[in-house]
Amino acid sequence: MRIDLRAVKANSFSMPNLSERLASVRASIAQAAARAGRAAGDIELVAVSKTHPPERIMEAINAGQLLFGESRVQEAKAKIPRLPGRARWHFIGHLQKNKIRHTLALNFELLHGVDSLQTAQDINRIANEVGALPHVLIEVNLAAESTKFGFLPEMLRAQMEHLYSLDRLAIDGLMCLPPPVVKAEDARRYFVALRELRDRLLAEFRASLPQLSMGMSGDYTVAVEEGATLVRVGTAIFGERSGKTWKPQAESAFDD
């Protein structure tokens, strides 16, 4: 079989590179913010870099992206030292009890997804032991999905005083993972629900909850229109993930 090299070259040039995809995502965020009467600077893009190698993350850094999201502790431990110190990191995965100490040691700027009072208490206890003061987001399970973690809205309201009593935690806001939807527009009601829940908590507890982490590659523009301050975008920037944890070839993986 003969391969038409001219066609291969034409197709490769027609595909947007990482820098172009990143610029497109940023432009879409700015457009969504404008539609909502918001400033684009009020929204931070978290580039979800899990499973992608440091070389790909470095491409994004060179294109001006500095904030990244990792969800696997061992992978983050292997990657972060290989990348420039100006890069910023959020932990966006489910935080298991046996990984809390390792996660705190990596000094993530923000932990998304504290999903239960017990998890919050465990983080607070270990943070006290190691002298950490982690910033966290509270995960809300808006659709009461049995397959997902997170506080049910009324449960969260009932436990907010307990959460605020944890002196090592800085609770910066809320996050959610809506159910899978066919169209981005179908996720809007969940983003509205998270914003309205935040507003009720603000009124009831007189607290500061400035961050709303909501929206991913398929629906982040709708999330921005409804008040997201953090959007977690991976596939639209890096392309499809392999599904496997990235491991350095020259050294053994961190066992946590």
Beta strands, then each sheet from edge to edge (+ up, - down):
strand 1: 44-48
strand 2: 67-70
strand 3: 88-91
strand 4: 110-114
strand 5: 135-140
strand 6: 170-176
strand 7: 211-213
strand 8: 230-233
sheet 1: 7+ 6+ 5+ 4+ 3+ 2+ 1+ 8+
end
